[in-house]
Amino acid sequence: MALFSRRSARTDAASPPPRLSELTDVEQEWIDSLIAIVADTGTDIGDVGQIRDLYEKSVTQWHRVNPPERVDPHPMINAIGSALGEHLVLRTQLRWMIADDGHRTELALHEPRSKMLLYPTDLVAERWIAHDGGEFIPATVHRVVAALPVTSGRRRA
């Protein structure tokens, strides 16, 4: 069950599910480096409100700049998406995976019993480009936590 991504919602029902694989050490280090970017802003990834605030501040600043003068938003989109994902990893049974649908390979969160599949960086990217407010972040956390068993302060392996 793919959630919260417009891309996921458009997936053809006849399409096979993406192939999931465990993260390599390099991919885990990349996620860790993205989370460090968020931490360097003073944002606590354990506080979904702070993640929302960072998103809103970042997206607003980026959209205020004249388009030809804007910096590449992908580093911050990936950082905020990774912080959102890690927040969910720490609160639920979701695990970071690599999802390959034959067209794209992306970081995803997966929980095998419910078959939940979530693409947190894709979720942030879609909202960033649309200049949506950050309320989707706590709303996503609320929906995911309500749908899955909650763990308290679980740490990644």
N, C-alpha and C positions, 0 to 999 in steps of 0.2 A: 504494500500500500504506500505509494509515493505521496508525500504530503507537501503542500504549501508552495510549490513551485509551478508557475504558469507553464513552464516547459513540461514538467511532469504531468500536468493535467491534460496536455495535448497529446500525450503518448498514445499511439494506436493500440487498441486492446489486443490486436493480433501480434503485436511486437513482443518478442521474447524479453523477459526481464534482463536488466544489465548483469553482466558477469561481475561478481564481487570478489575482491582479493584483499588479503591482509596488507597493511602498510609495510613498506620497507623501512629500514632505519633512516634512510635519507628523507623519505616522505614524512616520517614522524618528526624528524629534526626541522623540517620546513614548517610544519604546524606549530611546533614549539617556538620557532623564530617569529611566526606571525602573532602568536599569543604574547610574545615579549614586546612586540610593537605596541600592542594594546596596553600592556602593563606599564610601558614607558610613558604613556599619557596620564598615568595615575588612575586608570580604570581598573576596578576589581571585577574580574570575570565571574566571581561568585554573586555579583549583584546585577541582575538583569536590567535594572533601571539605569545603572552606570553604562552598560553596553548600549542601551537605547540613547542615552545622552551623547555618548561619543559618536554614534551614527548620525544623530541629528545635527550636531555641531559640524562634523566632517562633511556631510552631504550639503548642508547649507553653505558652508564656505566654498566648496567646490563649484556649486551652481551660481554663486555670486561673481565668479571670475568670467571674463569675456571668453567664450568658447575657444578661440584660437590660442589663448594664453593658458588654458587649463593644463595642469599636470595630469599624468596618467593616474586615474583613480583606482586601478586594479590592486596596487599594494594595500591601500586602506580597505577596499572592499574585501579582499582576501583576509586581512587581519580581523576585521569586524565579524565576518562570517565564521572564521575559525574560533573567535572568542565566543560567539553564540553557540557554535557546535560543542566546544569544550564545556561550556556551561551546562549543556544538555547531557554530555557524557558524564559529568560529575553528579548529575541529579537523577539519571535514569539508567536503564540497561543498554542504551544505545552505545555503539562502538564505531570508531572511525574505520572506514574501509575505502578502497578504491573501486569505483563503479565504472565499468566500460560497457557502453551500449552499442559499440560498433562504429559510432560516429564521433563520440567524445569520451574522454577519460577524465573523471572528476573525483574530488574528495566527496565522500558521502557519509552519512550516519545511518547505521542499520541495526535493527533489532530483529533477530531471526524468528522468534515465536510469533510476533504480530506481523512480520514481514514489512514493518515500517521502514521506509527509505526516505531520507531527507537530505537535501543538498543545501547546506547553510550558506555557502558562499554564493551560489546561484540565486538563492532567495534574496540576499542582500544586494546583489548586482541588479536584479530586476527592479527592486524598489529604489535604488540609487539613481538609475537612469530616469525613472519616472518622477523623481524628486518627491517620493512619498515620505510622509512623516514616519517616525520611528516606532509608532504604536504596534506595528507588526511584530516587533521583537518580543515584547512581553506576551503578546497574544499567541505567538508561536510557542513560546515556552509553556504557557498555560495549557494550550491544546495538547502538546506532546506529553507533558507531565500527567495530565488527566487521562491520557490514553495508555500510558505505560506504568509498570511498577516503579515506584520511586526508591532511590537509594539515597542514603544520607552521607554526603561527603565522600563518596566512592572515589578512589584514585585509579588512574590508569595504570596498567601493568607496565 
